[in-house]
């Protein structure tokens, strides 16, 4: 999964009724097949994310 600073990330809920989370990639750590993304979510919370199958990257245009 390729992501760059400025891209949007959407984490889809894994169970029925779970809320989606969305945020902006503010830093990409590491490289290769398993990068770590520093994400600032829309609620202001920042976290390090290892993207999984429930993660969608929307590239900035």
C-alpha distance matrix in Angstrom:
0.0 3.8 6.5 10.2 13.4 14.9 12.0 12.9 11.4 13.2 13.7 15.7 18.7 18.9 22.7 25.1 26.1 23.3 22.4 19.0 18.0 16.6 16.2 15.3 13.0 15.9 14.6 11.7 13.1 12.6 10.5 9.2 7.1 7.8 8.1 10.4 10.7 14.3 14.9 18.3 18.8 21.3 24.0 23.8 22.4 19.9 17.8 15.2 12.2 10.1 7.7 9.0 10.0 12.0 9.5 9.1 8.0 11.1 11.2 14.6 17.1
3.8 0.0 3.8 6.9 10.5 12.2 9.8 11.7 11.3 13.9 15.3 17.7 21.0 21.7 25.4 27.6 28.2 25.3 23.9 20.4 18.8 16.8 15.7 13.9 11.4 13.8 12.5 9.7 11.8 11.7 9.4 9.0 8.5 9.3 8.3 10.6 10.2 13.5 14.1 17.4 18.5 20.8 23.8 23.2 22.2 19.5 17.8 15.4 13.1 11.8 9.9 12.1 13.3 14.7 11.6 10.5 8.0 10.2 9.1 12.1 14.4
6.5 3.8 0.0 3.8 7.0 8.6 6.4 8.7 8.8 12.1 13.9 16.8 20.1 21.4 25.0 27.1 27.2 24.1 22.3 18.7 16.6 14.2 12.5 10.3 7.7 10.3 9.4 7.5 10.5 11.6 10.3 11.2 11.1 10.8 8.6 9.6 8.0 10.7 11.0 13.9 15.3 17.6 20.6 19.8 19.0 16.4 15.3 13.3 11.5 11.3 9.8 12.7 14.3 14.8 11.2 9.9 6.7 8.4 7.2 9.5 12.5
10.2 6.9 3.8 0.0 3.8 6.1 5.7 9.0 10.4 14.1 16.3 19.5 22.8 24.4 27.9 29.8 29.6 26.4 24.2 20.6 18.1 15.2 12.8 9.7 6.8 8.3 7.6 6.7 10.3 11.9 11.1 12.9 13.8 13.4 10.5 11.0 8.8 10.4 10.9 13.3 15.4 17.4 20.4 19.1 18.9 16.1 15.7 14.1 13.2 13.7 12.9 16.1 17.9 18.1 14.3 12.9 9.3 9.9 7.6 8.4 11.2
13.4 10.5 7.0 3.8 0.0 3.8 5.7 8.7 10.6 14.4 16.8 20.2 23.3 25.4 28.7 30.4 29.7 26.5 24.0 20.5 17.6 14.4 11.3 7.7 5.1 5.1 5.6 6.8 10.5 13.1 13.3 15.7 16.7 15.8 12.4 11.8 8.9 9.1 9.3 10.9 13.5 15.3 18.2 16.4 16.6 13.9 14.2 13.3 13.3 14.8 14.5 18.0 20.0 19.6 15.8 14.6 11.2 11.3 9.3 8.7 11.7
14.9 12.2 8.6 6.1 3.8 0.0 3.8 6.5 9.5 13.0 16.0 19.2 22.4 24.9 27.9 29.3 28.3 25.3 22.4 19.0 16.1 12.6 9.6 6.0 5.4 6.3 8.6 10.2 14.0 16.7 16.7 18.8 19.4 18.4 15.3 14.5 11.1 10.9 9.7 10.3 12.2 13.2 16.5 15.2 16.0 14.2 15.1 15.0 14.8 16.6 15.7 18.9 20.5 19.5 15.7 13.9 10.5 9.5 7.8 6.1 9.3
12.0 9.8 6.4 5.7 5.7 3.8 0.0 3.8 6.6 10.1 13.2 16.1 19.6 21.9 25.0 26.3 25.7 22.8 20.1 16.5 14.1 10.7 8.6 5.8 5.5 8.3 10.0 10.5 14.3 16.5 16.1 17.5 17.5 16.7 14.0 13.6 10.4 11.2 9.6 10.9 11.9 13.0 16.5 16.0 16.4 14.7 15.0 14.6 13.4 14.8 13.1 16.0 17.1 16.2 12.4 10.3 6.8 5.8 4.7 4.8 8.6
12.9 11.7 8.7 9.0 8.7 6.5 3.8 0.0 3.8 6.7 10.1 12.9 16.3 18.9 21.8 22.9 22.1 19.3 16.5 12.8 10.6 7.1 5.7 4.6 6.2 9.6 11.8 12.6 16.0 18.4 18.3 19.5 18.8 17.6 15.3 14.3 11.0 11.4 8.8 9.6 9.4 10.2 13.8 14.0 14.5 13.4 13.9 14.1 12.6 14.3 12.3 14.8 15.6 13.9 10.4 8.3 5.9 5.0 6.4 7.0 10.6
11.4 11.3 8.8 10.4 10.6 9.5 6.6 3.8 0.0 3.8 6.6 9.7 13.0 15.4 18.5 19.9 19.3 16.3 13.9 10.3 8.1 5.5 5.4 6.0 6.9 10.6 12.2 12.4 15.3 17.5 17.5 18.4 17.1 15.5 13.7 12.5 9.6 10.5 7.8 9.5 8.6 10.3 13.3 13.9 13.5 12.4 12.0 12.1 9.8 11.4 9.1 11.3 12.2 10.4 6.8 5.7 4.7 6.2 8.6 10.4 13.9
13.2 13.9 12.1 14.1 14.4 13.0 10.1 6.7 3.8 0.0 3.8 6.2 9.6 12.3 15.1 16.3 15.7 12.9 10.6 6.8 5.7 4.4 6.7 8.9 10.5 14.1 15.8 15.9 18.4 20.4 20.4 20.9 19.1 17.4 16.2 15.0 12.4 13.2 10.4 11.4 9.3 10.4 13.1 14.6 14.1 13.9 13.4 13.9 11.3 12.6 10.0 11.0 11.1 8.3 5.8 5.1 6.5 7.8 11.2 13.1 16.2
13.7 15.3 13.9 16.3 16.8 16.0 13.2 10.1 6.6 3.8 0.0 3.8 6.6 8.9 12.0 13.7 13.4 10.2 8.8 5.5 5.1 6.3 8.8 11.5 12.5 15.8 17.0 16.8 18.7 20.4 20.7 21.0 18.8 16.6 16.0 14.5 12.7 13.6 11.1 12.5 10.2 11.9 13.7 15.3 14.0 13.9 12.6 13.0 10.1 11.1 8.7 8.9 9.1 5.7 4.6 6.4 8.9 11.1 14.4 16.6 19.8
15.7 17.7 16.8 19.5 20.2 19.2 16.1 12.9 9.7 6.2 3.8 0.0 3.8 6.4 9.0 10.4 10.5 8.0 7.3 4.8 6.8 8.8 12.0 14.8 16.1 19.5 20.8 20.4 22.2 23.7 23.7 23.6 20.9 19.1 19.0 17.8 16.3 17.4 14.9 16.0 13.3 14.4 15.9 18.1 16.9 17.3 16.1 16.5 13.4 14.0 11.3 10.2 9.0 5.3 6.3 7.8 11.1 13.0 16.6 18.9 21.8
18.7 21.0 20.1 22.8 23.3 22.4 19.6 16.3 13.0 9.6 6.6 3.8 0.0 3.8 5.6 7.3 7.5 4.7 5.6 5.4 8.1 11.1 14.4 17.6 18.9 22.1 23.3 23.0 24.4 25.9 26.2 26.0 23.3 21.1 21.3 19.8 18.6 19.4 17.0 17.8 14.9 15.8 16.5 19.1 17.5 18.3 17.0 17.7 14.9 15.5 13.4 11.8 10.8 7.2 9.4 11.4 14.8 16.7 20.3 22.5 25.5
18.9 21.7 21.4 24.4 25.4 24.9 21.9 18.9 15.4 12.3 8.9 6.4 3.8 0.0 3.8 7.0 8.8 6.7 9.0 9.1 11.5 14.4 17.4 20.3 21.1 24.3 25.0 24.2 25.1 26.2 26.4 25.8 22.7 20.7 21.5 20.3 19.7 21.0 19.1 20.5 17.8 19.2 19.8 22.1 20.1 20.5 18.6 18.8 15.8 15.5 13.6 11.1 9.7 7.0 10.3 12.9 16.5 18.9 22.4 25.0 27.9
22.7 25.4 25.0 27.9 28.7 27.9 25.0 21.8 18.5 15.1 12.0 9.0 5.6 3.8 0.0 3.8 6.2 5.6 9.0 10.5 13.4 16.6 19.9 23.1 24.3 27.3 28.3 27.7 28.7 29.8 30.1 29.6 26.5 24.4 25.2 23.8 23.2 24.1 22.0 23.0 20.0 21.0 21.1 23.8 21.9 22.9 21.3 21.8 19.1 19.1 17.3 14.9 13.3 10.7 13.9 16.2 19.8 21.9 25.5 28.0 30.8
25.1 27.6 27.1 29.8 30.4 29.3 26.3 22.9 19.9 16.3 13.7 10.4 7.3 7.0 3.8 0.0 3.8 5.6 8.8 10.9 14.3 17.5 21.0 24.4 26.0 29.2 30.5 30.2 31.5 32.8 33.0 32.5 29.5 27.5 28.1 26.8 25.8 26.5 24.0 24.5 21.3 21.5 21.7 24.8 23.4 24.8 23.6 24.6 21.9 22.2 20.2 17.9 16.1 13.2 16.1 17.8 21.3 22.9 26.6 28.8 31.4
26.1 28.2 27.2 29.6 29.7 28.3 25.7 22.1 19.3 15.7 13.4 10.5 7.5 8.8 6.2 3.8 0.0 3.8 6.3 9.3 12.6 15.9 19.5 23.1 25.1 28.1 29.7 29.9 31.4 33.1 33.6 33.5 30.7 28.5 28.7 26.9 25.5 25.7 22.9 22.9 19.4 19.2 19.0 22.3 21.3 23.2 22.5 24.0 21.7 22.7 20.8 19.2 17.8 14.5 16.7 18.2 21.4 22.6 26.3 28.1 30.8
23.3 25.3 24.1 26.4 26.5 25.3 22.8 19.3 16.3 12.9 10.2 8.0 4.7 6.7 5.6 5.6 3.8 0.0 3.8 6.6 9.5 13.0 16.4 20.0 21.8 24.6 26.2 26.4 27.7 29.5 30.2 30.3 27.7 25.3 25.2 23.3 21.9 22.0 19.4 19.5 16.1 16.4 16.2 19.2 17.9 19.6 18.8 20.2 18.0 19.1 17.5 16.2 15.4 11.9 13.8 15.7 18.8 20.3 23.9 25.7 28.6
22.4 23.9 22.3 24.2 24.0 22.4 20.1 16.5 13.9 10.6 8.8 7.3 5.6 9.0 9.0 8.8 6.3 3.8 0.0 3.8 6.5 9.9 13.3 17.0 19.3 22.0 24.0 24.6 26.3 28.5 29.2 29.6 27.3 24.9 24.3 22.2 20.3 20.1 17.0 16.6 13.1 12.9 12.9 16.2 15.4 17.3 17.0 18.9 16.9 18.6 17.0 16.4 15.9 12.1 13.0 14.3 16.9 18.0 21.5 22.9 25.8
19.0 20.4 18.7 20.6 20.5 19.0 16.5 12.8 10.3 6.8 5.5 4.8 5.4 9.1 10.5 10.9 9.3 6.6 3.8 0.0 3.8 6.7 10.3 13.8 16.0 19.0 21.0 21.4 23.4 25.6 26.1 26.5 24.3 22.1 21.4 19.5 17.4 17.4 14.3 14.3 10.9 11.0 12.1 14.9 14.3 15.6 15.3 16.8 14.6 16.2 14.2 14.0 13.6 9.8 9.9 10.7 13.2 14.2 17.7 19.2 22.2
18.0 18.8 16.6 18.1 17.6 16.1 14.1 10.6 8.1 5.7 5.1 6.8 8.1 11.5 13.4 14.3 12.6 9.5 6.5 3.8 0.0 3.8 6.9 10.6 12.8 15.5 17.6 18.5 20.5 23.0 23.8 24.7 22.9 20.5 19.2 17.0 14.5 14.0 10.7 10.5 7.1 7.8 9.0 11.4 10.7 11.9 11.9 13.7 12.0 14.3 12.8 13.6 14.1 10.6 9.5 10.5 12.0 13.1 16.2 17.4 20.7
16.6 16.8 14.2 15.2 14.4 12.6 10.7 7.1 5.5 4.4 6.3 8.8 11.1 14.4 16.6 17.5 15.9 13.0 9.9 6.7 3.8 0.0 3.8 7.3 10.0 12.8 15.3 16.4 19.0 21.6 22.3 23.4 22.0 19.9 18.1 16.1 13.0 12.5 9.0 8.6 5.7 6.1 8.8 10.5 10.6 11.2 11.8 13.4 11.9 14.3 12.7 14.2 14.9 11.9 9.6 9.4 9.8 10.3 13.1 13.8 17.1
16.2 15.7 12.5 12.8 11.3 9.6 8.6 5.7 5.4 6.7 8.8 12.0 14.4 17.4 19.9 21.0 19.5 16.4 13.3 10.3 6.9 3.8 0.0 3.8 6.8 9.2 12.0 13.7 16.5 19.4 20.4 22.0 21.2 19.0 16.6 14.4 10.9 9.8 6.1 5.3 3.8 5.1 8.3 8.7 9.0 8.9 10.0 11.6 10.9 13.8 12.8 15.2 16.6 14.1 11.1 10.8 9.9 10.3 12.1 12.2 15.7
15.3 13.9 10.3 9.7 7.7 6.0 5.8 4.6 6.0 8.9 11.5 14.8 17.6 20.3 23.1 24.4 23.1 20.0 17.0 13.8 10.6 7.3 3.8 0.0 3.8 6.1 9.2 11.2 14.4 17.5 18.3 20.2 20.0 18.1 15.2 13.3 9.6 8.5 5.5 5.4 6.3 7.8 11.0 10.2 10.7 9.5 10.7 11.6 11.3 14.0 13.2 16.2 17.8 16.0 12.6 11.7 9.6 9.5 10.1 9.7 13.4
13.0 11.4 7.7 6.8 5.1 5.4 5.5 6.2 6.9 10.5 12.5 16.1 18.9 21.1 24.3 26.0 25.1 21.8 19.3 16.0 12.8 10.0 6.8 3.8 0.0 3.8 5.8 7.4 10.7 13.7 14.6 16.8 16.9 15.0 11.9 10.1 6.4 5.9 4.5 6.5 8.7 11.1 13.8 12.4 12.1 9.7 9.9 9.7 9.5 11.8 11.5 14.9 17.1 16.0 12.4 11.9 9.3 10.2 10.0 10.1 13.8
15.9 13.8 10.3 8.3 5.1 6.3 8.3 9.6 10.6 14.1 15.8 19.5 22.1 24.3 27.3 29.2 28.1 24.6 22.0 19.0 15.5 12.8 9.2 6.1 3.8 0.0 3.8 7.1 10.1 13.6 15.1 17.9 18.7 16.7 13.1 11.1 7.7 5.7 5.7 6.7 10.0 12.3 14.5 12.1 12.0 9.2 10.1 10.1 11.2 13.8 14.3 18.0 20.5 19.5 16.0 15.7 13.0 13.7 12.9 12.2 15.6
14.6 12.5 9.4 7.6 5.6 8.6 10.0 11.8 12.2 15.8 17.0 20.8 23.3 25.0 28.3 30.5 29.7 26.2 24.0 21.0 17.6 15.3 12.0 9.2 5.8 3.8 0.0 3.8 6.4 9.9 11.7 14.8 16.0 14.1 10.3 8.5 6.0 5.0 7.2 9.4 12.7 15.5 17.5 15.0 14.2 10.7 10.5 9.2 10.4 12.3 13.4 17.2 20.1 19.8 16.3 16.4 13.8 15.1 14.0 14.0 17.3
11.7 9.7 7.5 6.7 6.8 10.2 10.5 12.6 12.4 15.9 16.8 20.4 23.0 24.2 27.7 30.2 29.9 26.4 24.6 21.4 18.5 16.4 13.7 11.2 7.4 7.1 3.8 0.0 3.8 6.7 8.0 11.0 12.3 10.6 6.8 6.0 4.7 6.2 8.9 12.1 14.8 17.9 19.9 17.9 16.6 13.1 11.8 9.3 9.7 10.4 11.5 15.2 18.1 18.5 15.1 15.4 12.9 14.8 13.7 14.5 17.7
13.1 11.8 10.5 10.3 10.5 14.0 14.3 16.0 15.3 18.4 18.7 22.2 24.4 25.1 28.7 31.5 31.4 27.7 26.3 23.4 20.5 19.0 16.5 14.4 10.7 10.1 6.4 3.8 0.0 3.8 6.7 10.1 11.7 9.5 6.0 5.1 6.1 7.5 11.0 14.2 17.0 20.4 22.0 19.8 17.9 14.1 12.2 9.1 9.9 10.1 12.2 15.7 19.0 19.7 16.8 17.8 15.7 18.1 17.2 18.3 21.4
12.6 11.7 11.6 11.9 13.1 16.7 16.5 18.4 17.5 20.4 20.4 23.7 25.9 26.2 29.8 32.8 33.1 29.5 28.5 25.6 23.0 21.6 19.4 17.5 13.7 13.6 9.9 6.7 3.8 0.0 3.8 7.1 9.3 7.7 5.1 6.3 8.7 11.0 14.3 17.7 20.3 23.7 25.3 23.3 21.3 17.6 15.2 11.7 11.9 10.8 12.8 15.8 19.1 20.5 17.9 18.9 17.1 19.7 18.7 20.2 23.1
10.5 9.4 10.3 11.1 13.3 16.7 16.1 18.3 17.5 20.4 20.7 23.7 26.2 26.4 30.1 33.0 33.6 30.2 29.2 26.1 23.8 22.3 20.4 18.3 14.6 15.1 11.7 8.0 6.7 3.8 0.0 3.7 6.7 6.7 5.1 8.1 10.2 13.1 16.0 19.5 21.8 25.0 27.1 25.4 23.6 20.0 17.7 14.3 13.6 11.8 12.9 15.5 18.3 20.1 17.6 18.1 16.1 18.6 17.4 19.3 21.8
9.2 9.0 11.2 12.9 15.7 18.8 17.5 19.5 18.4 20.9 21.0 23.6 26.0 25.8 29.6 32.5 33.5 30.3 29.6 26.5 24.7 23.4 22.0 20.2 16.8 17.9 14.8 11.0 10.1 7.1 3.7 0.0 3.8 5.8 6.3 10.0 12.4 15.8 18.2 21.9 23.7 26.9 29.1 27.8 25.9 22.5 19.9 16.4 15.0 12.5 12.8 14.7 17.0 19.4 17.3 17.8 16.2 18.9 17.9 20.3 22.6
7.1 8.5 11.1 13.8 16.7 19.4 17.5 18.8 17.1 19.1 18.8 20.9 23.3 22.7 26.5 29.5 30.7 27.7 27.3 24.3 22.9 22.0 21.2 20.0 16.9 18.7 16.0 12.3 11.7 9.3 6.7 3.8 0.0 3.8 6.3 9.9 12.3 16.0 18.0 21.7 23.0 26.1 28.3 27.4 25.4 22.3 19.5 16.0 13.8 10.7 10.5 11.7 13.7 16.4 14.7 15.6 14.7 17.8 17.5 20.4 22.8
7.8 9.3 10.8 13.4 15.8 18.4 16.7 17.6 15.5 17.4 16.6 19.1 21.1 20.7 24.4 27.5 28.5 25.3 24.9 22.1 20.5 19.9 19.0 18.1 15.0 16.7 14.1 10.6 9.5 7.7 6.7 5.8 3.8 0.0 3.8 6.6 9.6 13.1 15.3 19.1 20.3 23.7 25.5 24.6 22.2 19.1 16.0 12.5 10.4 7.2 8.0 9.6 12.5 14.8 13.1 14.6 14.1 17.5 17.6 20.3 23.2
8.1 8.3 8.6 10.5 12.4 15.3 14.0 15.3 13.7 16.2 16.0 19.0 21.3 21.5 25.2 28.1 28.7 25.2 24.3 21.4 19.2 18.1 16.6 15.2 11.9 13.1 10.3 6.8 6.0 5.1 5.1 6.3 6.3 3.8 0.0 3.8 6.4 9.9 12.4 16.1 17.9 21.2 23.1 21.8 19.7 16.4 13.7 10.2 8.7 6.8 8.0 10.9 14.0 15.5 13.1 14.2 12.9 16.0 15.7 18.0 21.0
10.4 10.6 9.6 11.0 11.8 14.5 13.6 14.3 12.5 15.0 14.5 17.8 19.8 20.3 23.8 26.8 26.9 23.3 22.2 19.5 17.0 16.1 14.4 13.3 10.1 11.1 8.5 6.0 5.1 6.3 8.1 10.0 9.9 6.6 3.8 0.0 3.8 6.7 9.4 13.1 15.0 18.6 20.1 18.6 16.2 12.9 10.0 6.4 5.7 5.0 7.4 10.8 14.3 15.0 12.5 14.2 13.1 16.1 16.2 18.1 21.5
10.7 10.2 8.0 8.8 8.9 11.1 10.4 11.0 9.6 12.4 12.7 16.3 18.6 19.7 23.2 25.8 25.5 21.9 20.3 17.4 14.5 13.0 10.9 9.6 6.4 7.7 6.0 4.7 6.1 8.7 10.2 12.4 12.3 9.6 6.4 3.8 0.0 3.8 6.0 9.7 11.7 15.1 16.9 15.4 13.5 10.2 8.1 5.5 5.0 6.4 7.7 11.4 14.6 14.5 11.4 12.5 10.9 13.5 13.7 15.1 18.7
14.3 13.5 10.7 10.4 9.1 10.9 11.2 11.4 10.5 13.2 13.6 17.4 19.4 21.0 24.1 26.5 25.7 22.0 20.1 17.4 14.0 12.5 9.8 8.5 5.9 5.7 5.0 6.2 7.5 11.0 13.1 15.8 16.0 13.1 9.9 6.7 3.8 0.0 3.8 6.9 9.7 13.1 14.5 12.4 10.6 7.0 5.7 4.5 6.2 9.0 10.6 14.2 17.4 16.6 13.6 14.6 13.0 15.1 15.2 15.9 19.5
14.9 14.1 11.0 10.9 9.3 9.7 9.6 8.8 7.8 10.4 11.1 14.9 17.0 19.1 22.0 24.0 22.9 19.4 17.0 14.3 10.7 9.0 6.1 5.5 4.5 5.7 7.2 8.9 11.0 14.3 16.0 18.2 18.0 15.3 12.4 9.4 6.0 3.8 0.0 3.8 6.0 9.4 11.1 9.6 8.2 5.5 5.5 6.3 6.8 10.2 10.7 14.0 16.7 15.1 12.1 12.8 11.4 13.0 13.8 14.3 18.0
18.3 17.4 13.9 13.3 10.9 10.3 10.9 9.6 9.5 11.4 12.5 16.0 17.8 20.5 23.0 24.5 22.9 19.5 16.6 14.3 10.5 8.6 5.3 5.4 6.5 6.7 9.4 12.1 14.2 17.7 19.5 21.9 21.7 19.1 16.1 13.1 9.7 6.9 3.8 0.0 3.8 6.6 8.0 6.0 5.7 4.4 6.7 9.0 10.2 13.7 14.1 17.2 19.5 17.4 14.5 14.9 13.7 14.5 15.3 15.0 18.6
18.8 18.5 15.3 15.4 13.5 12.2 11.9 9.4 8.6 9.3 10.2 13.3 14.9 17.8 20.0 21.3 19.4 16.1 13.1 10.9 7.1 5.7 3.8 6.3 8.7 10.0 12.7 14.8 17.0 20.3 21.8 23.7 23.0 20.3 17.9 15.0 11.7 9.7 6.0 3.8 0.0 3.8 5.4 5.4 5.4 6.1 8.0 10.7 10.9 14.3 14.1 16.5 18.3 15.6 13.2 13.7 13.3 14.0 15.7 15.7 19.2
21.3 20.8 17.6 17.4 15.3 13.2 13.0 10.2 10.3 10.4 11.9 14.4 15.8 19.2 21.0 21.5 19.2 16.4 12.9 11.0 7.8 6.1 5.1 7.8 11.1 12.3 15.5 17.9 20.4 23.7 25.0 26.9 26.1 23.7 21.2 18.6 15.1 13.1 9.4 6.6 3.8 0.0 3.8 5.4 7.4 9.3 11.7 14.5 14.5 17.9 17.2 19.3 20.6 17.6 15.3 15.2 14.8 14.6 16.4 15.9 19.0
24.0 23.8 20.6 20.4 18.2 16.5 16.5 13.8 13.3 13.1 13.7 15.9 16.5 19.8 21.1 21.7 19.0 16.2 12.9 12.1 9.0 8.8 8.3 11.0 13.8 14.5 17.5 19.9 22.0 25.3 27.1 29.1 28.3 25.5 23.1 20.1 16.9 14.5 11.1 8.0 5.4 3.8 0.0 3.8 5.7 8.9 11.6 15.0 15.6 19.1 19.0 20.9 22.4 19.3 17.5 18.0 18.0 18.2 20.1 19.6 22.8
23.8 23.2 19.8 19.1 16.4 15.2 16.0 14.0 13.9 14.6 15.3 18.1 19.1 22.1 23.8 24.8 22.3 19.2 16.2 14.9 11.4 10.5 8.7 10.2 12.4 12.1 15.0 17.9 19.8 23.3 25.4 27.8 27.4 24.6 21.8 18.6 15.4 12.4 9.6 6.0 5.4 5.4 3.8 0.0 3.8 6.5 9.9 13.4 14.8 18.5 19.0 21.5 23.5 20.7 18.5 19.1 18.5 18.8 20.1 19.3 22.6
22.4 22.2 19.0 18.9 16.6 16.0 16.4 14.5 13.5 14.1 14.0 16.9 17.5 20.1 21.9 23.4 21.3 17.9 15.4 14.3 10.7 10.6 9.0 10.7 12.1 12.0 14.2 16.6 17.9 21.3 23.6 25.9 25.4 22.2 19.7 16.2 13.5 10.6 8.2 5.7 5.4 7.4 5.7 3.8 0.0 3.8 6.7 10.4 12.1 15.8 16.8 19.1 21.5 18.9 17.0 18.3 18.0 19.1 20.6 20.4 24.0
19.9 19.5 16.4 16.1 13.9 14.2 14.7 13.4 12.4 13.9 13.9 17.3 18.3 20.5 22.9 24.8 23.2 19.6 17.3 15.6 11.9 11.2 8.9 9.5 9.7 9.2 10.7 13.1 14.1 17.6 20.0 22.5 22.3 19.1 16.4 12.9 10.2 7.0 5.5 4.4 6.1 9.3 8.9 6.5 3.8 0.0 3.8 7.2 9.4 13.2 14.6 17.5 20.2 18.3 16.0 17.3 16.6 18.0 19.1 19.1 22.7
17.8 17.8 15.3 15.7 14.2 15.1 15.0 13.9 12.0 13.4 12.6 16.1 17.0 18.6 21.3 23.6 22.5 18.8 17.0 15.3 11.9 11.8 10.0 10.7 9.9 10.1 10.5 11.8 12.2 15.2 17.7 19.9 19.5 16.0 13.7 10.0 8.1 5.7 5.5 6.7 8.0 11.7 11.6 9.9 6.7 3.8 0.0 3.8 6.2 9.8 11.8 14.6 17.6 16.1 14.0 16.0 15.6 17.8 19.0 19.7 23.5
15.2 15.4 13.3 14.1 13.3 15.0 14.6 14.1 12.1 13.9 13.0 16.5 17.7 18.8 21.8 24.6 24.0 20.2 18.9 16.8 13.7 13.4 11.6 11.6 9.7 10.1 9.2 9.3 9.1 11.7 14.3 16.4 16.0 12.5 10.2 6.4 5.5 4.5 6.3 9.0 10.7 14.5 15.0 13.4 10.4 7.2 3.8 0.0 3.8 6.9 9.5 12.6 16.0 15.3 13.1 15.3 14.7 17.4 18.3 19.5 23.2
12.2 13.1 11.5 13.2 13.3 14.8 13.4 12.6 9.8 11.3 10.1 13.4 14.9 15.8 19.1 21.9 21.7 18.0 16.9 14.6 12.0 11.9 10.9 11.3 9.5 11.2 10.4 9.7 9.9 11.9 13.6 15.0 13.8 10.4 8.7 5.7 5.0 6.2 6.8 10.2 10.9 14.5 15.6 14.8 12.1 9.4 6.2 3.8 0.0 3.8 5.8 8.8 12.2 11.7 9.6 12.0 12.0 15.1 16.4 18.2 21.9
10.1 11.8 11.3 13.7 14.8 16.6 14.8 14.3 11.4 12.6 11.1 14.0 15.5 15.5 19.1 22.2 22.7 19.1 18.6 16.2 14.3 14.3 13.8 14.0 11.8 13.8 12.3 10.4 10.1 10.8 11.8 12.5 10.7 7.2 6.8 5.0 6.4 9.0 10.2 13.7 14.3 17.9 19.1 18.5 15.8 13.2 9.8 6.9 3.8 0.0 3.8 6.5 10.2 10.8 9.1 11.8 12.1 15.7 16.9 19.3 22.8
7.7 9.9 9.8 12.9 14.5 15.7 13.1 12.3 9.1 10.0 8.7 11.3 13.4 13.6 17.3 20.2 20.8 17.5 17.0 14.2 12.8 12.7 12.8 13.2 11.5 14.3 13.4 11.5 12.2 12.8 12.9 12.8 10.5 8.0 8.0 7.4 7.7 10.6 10.7 14.1 14.1 17.2 19.0 19.0 16.8 14.6 11.8 9.5 5.8 3.8 0.0 3.8 7.0 7.7 5.7 8.3 9.0 12.8 14.4 17.2 20.6
9.0 12.1 12.7 16.1 18.0 18.9 16.0 14.8 11.3 11.0 8.9 10.2 11.8 11.1 14.9 17.9 19.2 16.2 16.4 14.0 13.6 14.2 15.2 16.2 14.9 18.0 17.2 15.2 15.7 15.8 15.5 14.7 11.7 9.6 10.9 10.8 11.4 14.2 14.0 17.2 16.5 19.3 20.9 21.5 19.1 17.5 14.6 12.6 8.8 6.5 3.8 0.0 3.8 5.4 5.5 8.6 10.7 14.4 16.5 19.7 22.8
10.0 13.3 14.3 17.9 20.0 20.5 17.1 15.6 12.2 11.1 9.1 9.0 10.8 9.7 13.3 16.1 17.8 15.4 15.9 13.6 14.1 14.9 16.6 17.8 17.1 20.5 20.1 18.1 19.0 19.1 18.3 17.0 13.7 12.5 14.0 14.3 14.6 17.4 16.7 19.5 18.3 20.6 22.4 23.5 21.5 20.2 17.6 16.0 12.2 10.2 7.0 3.8 0.0 3.8 5.5 8.0 10.9 14.2 16.8 20.2 23.0
12.0 14.7 14.8 18.1 19.6 19.5 16.2 13.9 10.4 8.3 5.7 5.3 7.2 7.0 10.7 13.2 14.5 11.9 12.1 9.8 10.6 11.9 14.1 16.0 16.0 19.5 19.8 18.5 19.7 20.5 20.1 19.4 16.4 14.8 15.5 15.0 14.5 16.6 15.1 17.4 15.6 17.6 19.3 20.7 18.9 18.3 16.1 15.3 11.7 10.8 7.7 5.4 3.8 0.0 3.8 6.7 10.2 13.2 16.3 19.3 22.3
9.5 11.6 11.2 14.3 15.8 15.7 12.4 10.4 6.8 5.8 4.6 6.3 9.4 10.3 13.9 16.1 16.7 13.8 13.0 9.9 9.5 9.6 11.1 12.6 12.4 16.0 16.3 15.1 16.8 17.9 17.6 17.3 14.7 13.1 13.1 12.5 11.4 13.6 12.1 14.5 13.2 15.3 17.5 18.5 17.0 16.0 14.0 13.1 9.6 9.1 5.7 5.5 5.5 3.8 0.0 3.8 6.7 9.9 12.8 15.8 18.9
9.1 10.5 9.9 12.9 14.6 13.9 10.3 8.3 5.7 5.1 6.4 7.8 11.4 12.9 16.2 17.8 18.2 15.7 14.3 10.7 10.5 9.4 10.8 11.7 11.9 15.7 16.4 15.4 17.8 18.9 18.1 17.8 15.6 14.6 14.2 14.2 12.5 14.6 12.8 14.9 13.7 15.2 18.0 19.1 18.3 17.3 16.0 15.3 12.0 11.8 8.3 8.6 8.0 6.7 3.8 0.0 3.8 6.5 9.6 12.8 15.6
8.0 8.0 6.7 9.3 11.2 10.5 6.8 5.9 4.7 6.5 8.9 11.1 14.8 16.5 19.8 21.3 21.4 18.8 16.9 13.2 12.0 9.8 9.9 9.6 9.3 13.0 13.8 12.9 15.7 17.1 16.1 16.2 14.7 14.1 12.9 13.1 10.9 13.0 11.4 13.7 13.3 14.8 18.0 18.5 18.0 16.6 15.6 14.7 12.0 12.1 9.0 10.7 10.9 10.2 6.7 3.8 0.0 3.8 6.1 9.3 12.3
11.1 10.2 8.4 9.9 11.3 9.5 5.8 5.0 6.2 7.8 11.1 13.0 16.7 18.9 21.9 22.9 22.6 20.3 18.0 14.2 13.1 10.3 10.3 9.5 10.2 13.7 15.1 14.8 18.1 19.7 18.6 18.9 17.8 17.5 16.0 16.1 13.5 15.1 13.0 14.5 14.0 14.6 18.2 18.8 19.1 18.0 17.8 17.4 15.1 15.7 12.8 14.4 14.2 13.2 9.9 6.5 3.8 0.0 3.8 6.5 9.1
11.2 9.1 7.2 7.6 9.3 7.8 4.7 6.4 8.6 11.2 14.4 16.6 20.3 22.4 25.5 26.6 26.3 23.9 21.5 17.7 16.2 13.1 12.1 10.1 10.0 12.9 14.0 13.7 17.2 18.7 17.4 17.9 17.5 17.6 15.7 16.2 13.7 15.2 13.8 15.3 15.7 16.4 20.1 20.1 20.6 19.1 19.0 18.3 16.4 16.9 14.4 16.5 16.8 16.3 12.8 9.6 6.1 3.8 0.0 3.8 6.3
14.6 12.1 9.5 8.4 8.7 6.1 4.8 7.0 10.4 13.1 16.6 18.9 22.5 25.0 28.0 28.8 28.1 25.7 22.9 19.2 17.4 13.8 12.2 9.7 10.1 12.2 14.0 14.5 18.3 20.2 19.3 20.3 20.4 20.3 18.0 18.1 15.1 15.9 14.3 15.0 15.7 15.9 19.6 19.3 20.4 19.1 19.7 19.5 18.2 19.3 17.2 19.7 20.2 19.3 15.8 12.8 9.3 6.5 3.8 0.0 3.8
17.1 14.4 12.5 11.2 11.7 9.3 8.6 10.6 13.9 16.2 19.8 21.8 25.5 27.9 30.8 31.4 30.8 28.6 25.8 22.2 20.7 17.1 15.7 13.4 13.8 15.6 17.3 17.7 21.4 23.1 21.8 22.6 22.8 23.2 21.0 21.5 18.7 19.5 18.0 18.6 19.2 19.0 22.8 22.6 24.0 22.7 23.5 23.2 21.9 22.8 20.6 22.8 23.0 22.3 18.9 15.6 12.3 9.1 6.3 3.8 0.0
